[in-house]
Amino acid sequence: MAAPFDLNDDSVVVVIGTGAGGGVLSNELAQKGVKVVALEAGGRYLPDDYINDEWESFGQLAWTDPRTTSGDWRVAKDFSGLPAWIVKAVGGTTTHWAGASLRFQDHEWKAKTTYGDVQGANLLDWPIDPAEMDQWYTKAENKLGVTRTGGREGLPGNNNYKVFEKGARALGYKEVSTGRMAINSAWNDERMACQQTGFCFQGCKWGAKWSAAYTDIPRGEATGNLEVRERAHVARIVHNEAGKVTGVEYFDADGNLQLQKARIVCVAGNSFESPRLLLNSASSMFPDGLANSSGQVGRNYMRHMTGSVYAVFDKPVRMWRGTTMAGIIQDEAKHDPSRGFVGGYEMETLALGIPFMAAFLDPGAWGREFTTALDGYENMAGMWLVGEDMPQETNRVTLNHDVKDQYGLPVANVHFDDHPNDIAMRNHAYKQGIAVYEAVGATRVFPTPPYPSTHNLGTNRMSENARDGVVNKWGQTHDISNLFISDGSQFTTGAAENPTLTIVALAIRQADHIAREMSAGNL
């Protein structure tokens, strides 16, 4: 364990959040000899603590602090206090994630150039050349032990996958496999192979799935350069008269306000908490919040186009057995505007247990048809649809001054309206998902509306020009040189792929940049 750093030690890098961005960044910096204090709002839970029960696990891990929602999305109506299903714990949402680890396609780094002007969409090219990402993606795949990369075998297919694959092949789909997953198919990196227990969303009891909680964080701590303070809820980032950040105020586990001084601050609190923190850190010098000269902090919130399709068959499938999301069809991930929309989407296997099926799929809206389908739960197969949604300036995170959290801070309000492109893509995806199951003899098929997604992107986006976004190509804020964004909120556009691999690759790249700039005396 690292010796604790002093609150007045202004030579440390403070990292806020310990998930795919913050947890990896903290470890990468610690390995390079940089002193890091990581502040995590949640507690620490390890595989022995995880609970193979959906409701109890949700209570243990989920971020349930108050939030509010608005907009025409279904989540605002049905889950108004839960705009996303993310984790409040050391390791962040890498505890809950399914493990799908896909690289962006080259064209997705340049959405504005590729898709042209899409009315109502605030598209922008990433200020990163796709070729530059290759080495960082390879490092991320090796860190995570991603299957089907670096000579690692794919995972076996469970029944849910076999039904999915057979339907996909019948439709002529070619790019069908158990996917690239950060779940060990063989002993790797001191962790065992997947035991096919299911409950991937509830934390992997075997440690076969990569999570920052039991890989990067303890390794960073073992260097003596990383101190993780759990149950440390950050209130605001403070700065000096020169406009450089100088420290972070946080409420400790006993509710006392502390100030940790800092040489550099890196924000990795996910796409709600990161902009909320910048906005809550407003001062007389920065009246609109930190790093917000562009007015773009909180804007361009993306959550991916999502939906799911469940089907009932005349024989048991038992979709909950085995790896939750080891199954993907990628044929529709291409950009082909002849389908009536720009960008593409993936189809991925998914299984929810009965309690979550009942809660998230809203039987009240489905009536008898749906409740009788739950009687056929053993015979059900399921898939999740995930695609690129359009950034819109009006989809944004703002402060709700009428609702305060347990520390008296204004909470995040998340406003989201579907873009017509998102709707066209979702309808196409439903049609294809239904066709996959009908091709293998489904007796009933249920396209189900989006539920709280874990893919939260944008809100502090990367841009070439300071006026168009919040951070530059390194995640460094345009306005404040020693303030960085290190999570998915820096995404310029969302691409069709599950975002974690890209968040990790960017964190490794950012750590390299920060360490280099520190030793050069620029930071």
N, C-alpha and C positions, 0 to 999 in steps of 0.2 A: 504493500500500500504506500502511496506517496505520502510523505510527511505533509501535513496541511500547510498551505501557503497562507501568509499573513494577509489580513484584509487590506493592509496598507502597501502591499507589494505591488507597485505599479509596473512591474516588468512582465507580468503574466498576460497570457491571452485568455480572455474569458469567452467561453463558448456556451451559448444559451440553448439547451436542448441536446439530447443524446441519442437521437434516432439515426436514420440512414445518413443524414448529412452531418449532424453534430457529433454523433458517436464516432463515426469514421474520421472526421476531421480532427477530433481530440486525440485519437490514437495516432494518426499519421504525424501530427505535430509532435506529440510526445516521443515517438520513435526517432524524430530528427533532433531531439534534445531541447525542444521548446517547452517552457513551463506553461501548463494549461490548468485553469480552474473551469470545470464544466458544471453548470447549474441546471438541475433537472427538477421540474415541478412535481414529478411523481416519486413513488417509492421504488424499491428494488425487488424484483421478483425473478427467480431463476427456475430452470425446468422442474425442480422438485416442488415448486410452489404453484405451478400452472394447474388449472382445474379443467378436467374434461367434461365440462357441463356449460352449455352456452350462457345461461343467465348468470350463474355464479361467476364465470370467467369475465363476463361483461362488467359486472360489478367490481371485480378486482382490477381490471386493466383499463377500461374505457375512460376517456376524458369526458366527464359528465358535469364539469363546471358550467354555469349558465351561459348560454349564447342565444341569440335570437335570429330569426330568418325573415326574409321577405322575397317577393317575386312570384312568378307563375309556376315555378317548379313544384313538383308533387311533395318534395321534402318539406317545403315551407308550410304545407297544409297538414301533413301527417306526422312529421317529426320535427316540429318547429323548434324544439330545444336541442335537436341532435342533427345539425347540418352535415356532420361527417362522423364516421365510425373510426376514430383514431385513439391512440393509446397515451395514457399519462403514466409513464414509468421509465426507469432507466432502460435505454435501448429503444425507446419510443415505439413507433408503429412497426418496427422490424420484429417485434414480438408477434404481432397479429397478422402481418402480411402473408400472402399465400406462397411467395417465393418465385413467381414468374419473373424472369430476368432477360429482357429483350433489349437489343440495341435499337436505337432510332434508325430508320432508313435515311439515307443521305438527303433525299429531297425534303424530309421533315425539318431539317435544320434551317431550311430556306423557304418557309411556307408562303411568305409574301411573293417571292419570285416565282415559286411553283404554281400557286393557286391564283395569282393575280388579285385584282380588287374584288373582294367579296362584300357585297353591300351589308353594312351594319356590323361587320367584323373589323377588329382593330389588329389586323395581321401585321407581323413584323418578322424579318429574318433574324435568326440568332446571330450575334456578332462572333460566331465560332465557325471555323471551317470544318466540315465533317471529317476530313482526313486527319485533322489534328486530334480527334477524339479516339482514334483507333488504339493508340498505346494505352490510353487511360481506361478504355473499355476492357482491354485485355487484362490490365492490372485489377480492375474491379471483378471481372469474371474469375480470376485466380483467387482473389481474396474471398469471394463468396462461394467458390467451388461450384460454379454453374455447370450443370450437366450439358452434354453435347457441345462443350467448348473445351479447349485445352486437353483433348483426349479423354475426357470424362464421359462415361456411358450415360445414356438416357435412363430415366426411371421406368419401371414396368407400368403397364396400363391396368387400371382397375376396371370393374364392370362399366362404370359410368363412361370411361374412356372408350371401351370396346364398342358400346352402342353408338357413341359420338363418331368414332372413326369409321364404322361401317356405313353410317348415314352419309358422312362426308365423302367417302369413296364412291358411294352410289350416285352422288351428285356430280362426280368428276373433279372434286377438289383434290389437289396434289400435295399441298403443304400442310400435312397433318401429322402430328407426332405428340409424344408426351412432353414436348417443349424443352425450353432451356430454363431449368429451375435451380434455385440456390438451396437445393435439398440434396444431401448426399445420396448417390446411388450405390456408393461403396465407401468403406472407411476412408475418411479424408480429414486432414487438418485437425487431428486429435478428436474427431467426432465420428460417431457411428453412422451407419447407413440408415435410411428411412425404414421404419418398421410398419408402414402402411396402416397406422392407427386411425387416420382421419383427425379431426379436431385441429387442423393446421392453424385456423384463425385464433384458437385459444392458447397459443404458445406451444411449441414443440416439446413434448415431455422427454424426447430422446436427445434433443440438441442436434438432430440431423439437419434441421433447417438453419441456415445462417441467421443469426440475430446479433446486433451490436451488443446486446445485453451480456452475452457470454462468450463473445470473441473479442471484438475490438476494445471494449471498455476495460475488461480485466487485463488485457495485454498492455494497454496504455498505462494503467495503474502500476503494473509490474515494473515499468521503466523508472518509477519514482518521479516522473515529470507530470503526471496527471492526477489531479484531485477531483473526484466527483462529489458534489454536494447534492444529495437527494432531498426531496421535499423542500426545494428552494424555489419559490415562486417569484419570478422577476417582475418588478413593478415598473421600472423605467431605466433608461440608459442616460447617464449624465455626461456633460461636456464642459470644456473650459471656454474662456473668452475668445480663444483663437478658433473655436468651432471644431476642435478635436474631441473625440469621446475620451473620457478619463476613468469611467467606472460604471458599475451596474448596481442599482439598489434592488434588493430582493427581500422577501419575507422568508425567514428561516422556518424550520419545522415547528418552532414554538410560537410562530406568528410575530416575531420581532423583526423590525426593519434593519437590514444590514447593508453596508456599502463595501463592495469589493472593487478596489482600484484595478485599472487595466491599462496595458500598453495598446492592445487591440481588442475589439469586441466583434464576435461572430454570432449572428442570429440564426438559429435553426429550430424555430418553434412551430413549423408547419405553416401552411398558407393562411391560417386564421390568426394564430398567436403572433407570428412575426410582424405582419403589418399593424396589428393591434398594439404591439409593443412600441413600434416606431411612432404611431399616432399618440399613444399615451405618454410619450417622452417629449412632447411639445414643450417649447420654452420661449422666452422672449426673443431669442436669436432665431429660433426655428418654430414660429407660431403654428405652422401646419403639420408639425411632426418632423422627426429626423429624416433626412435623405429624401425629402418630398418637394424639392423645388419644382419638379415636373408636374406635381399633382397626381402622379401615377401610383403612389403608395396605396395599396388596397384594391387597385383597379385590375381589370383583365383576369378576374378569378375564373379558373377552369377546373372542371371536376371529371372530365371525360364524358363522352356520350356513353351512357350505360343503359342496361335493361337486362332481363334474363328470360329464358325460355325453359319451361319444365314440360315434360311429356310423361304420359302414363302408358305402360306396355302391359301385355297380357302375361308376362313372366316377371319374376323378381329381378331387380337390378341392384338394389341396396347401394345406392350412389354414395352414401356417406362413408363407405369402407374405402380405405386407401387415400392416397394423396389428393387433397381437395381440388387443386387446380392443375394437375399434371395432364393436360390435354389441350391442344390448341390447333385451330384451323387458321392459317395465315393468308389464304388466297385472296380474301377481301381487304387485306391491309394496304393494298396498292392504291395509288391515286388514279382514279378513272372517272372523270366527270360525266361520262356517258350514263352513269348510274343515277345522276341527278343531284350529286353533291361532290364537294371537294374532300380530299383526304380519305382515309380508310379505317377499317375496324378489324379487330380480332374476335374470334369466338373461342371461349375457354371453358373447360369443364368447371362446374361449380356444384357443391352440395351444401344445403343448409339443413340443420336439424329441424325437427318439428316445431320446437318453441320459436325459433327465428323465422321459419316459414310462416307461421301463424302471425307473428308480429310484423315482419317486414313486408309480407305480401298482402296483408290487409284483407282478411276474409270478408270483412264487412262490405268491401267493395265488390266482392265476387259472389257472395251469397252461397246458396246450396251447391252450385256447380263446383266452387272451389273447396268447400268443406268436404264434399264427397271425394274430391280428388285426394285430399289428405288421407282418406281411408286407404287409398292406393299407394301410400308413401313408399312401401317396399318395392313397388313396381315402377317408381319414378326415376327418370334421368334428368339432369339439369345442366344448363350452360349459362355463362355470363357473356354479355356482349360489351365490348369496350372499344371505343374509337375516339378519334381526334375531335374535340369540340372547338368551336370558334371563340377566340378571346373577344370580349366586348368590354368597352370602357365602363358600361353601366352595370356589369356584373362585378360586384365589388364588396369588399369588407370595409365597414365603417365602424365608428364607436357608437354604441347605444348608451347615451348618457342617462337614460331613464332606468337602466338595469345595471346593477353593480354586482361584482362577484364577491366572494367571501372576504376579500381584502379591501373592498370599497372601490375597486377600479371599474370604470365603464367596460362593459363586455363587447365582444365583436358581434355586429349584425352582418349576416351573410345574405346578400341579395343576388338572386340568379334568375334569369329568364332564358329559356332555350332559344337558340338562334335557329332560323328556318333550316339551315344546313344540318344542325344537330337532329332536328325532327325528321328530315328526309333520310338521313343516315340510319336513325333508329328504326324507322319503318322498313327500310331495306333489310336491315339486320334481323328484325323480327321475321320477315318473310323467309329469309334464308335459314334462320335457325329452326323455324317450323318445318321447312322442307327437309332439313337434315334428319329430323326425327320421323317425319312422315315416310321418308324413304326406307326406314327400317320398321315400319308397321306400328307406329304409335297409335293408340286408340283414342287418346285425347291430348291436346297440346295447349299449353298456357303461356302466352307471352305476358310477362309481368313487368310492371312499371319500375323505374329506377328507385333504389333505396339508398340510404346514406352511404356514400362512397368513401373509400379511403384514399382515393387519388385526388389530392388537393394541390392545385398548381397555380402559377401566376401570382399576382398581387404585389410582387416586388421584382418586376421582370427585368431581364437583361436587355440592354440596348446599346447600339453603337453610339447614338447621340443622347446626351443627358436629358434632353427635353422629352424623349420618347419612353423613358423607363427609369428604373431606380438604380440598377447596378451595371457595371461594365462586364467585359468578357471573363473577368476573374471573380465575379460576385462581389467586387469592391464597390461600395456606393459611390455614385458620381459626385455627391456633395461632400462626403466626409471620408478622407483617405484611410483612416484606421477603423472604419466600420464596414463589416462584410455581411453578406447574406449567404447562407450555406445550406439551404434546403430547397425543396421543390417550388418555393415561392419565387425563385429567380428564373423559372422557366419562361421563355419568351412565347413559345407555343407548346401545346401539349403532346403532339404526335399521337399515334395510335397505341403505342406500347405502354405497358405497365412501367411506371417511372423510376422504380427504386434503383435499378442498375445505373441509370443515368445520373441520379442524385449521388450515388456512391462514386462513380467515375469523376464527376465534377468536384466532389469533396477531396479526393486524392490529388487531383490537379490543383485545387485551391491551396491545399496544404503545402504542396511543392512551391507554389508561387509565394505564399506568405513567408515561408522559411527563407526563401531566396531573398525576398525584399527586406526581411528583418536583418539578415546577415550583411546585406549591402548598405544597411543604415537608412533605407528609404521609408521604413515603417517603425 
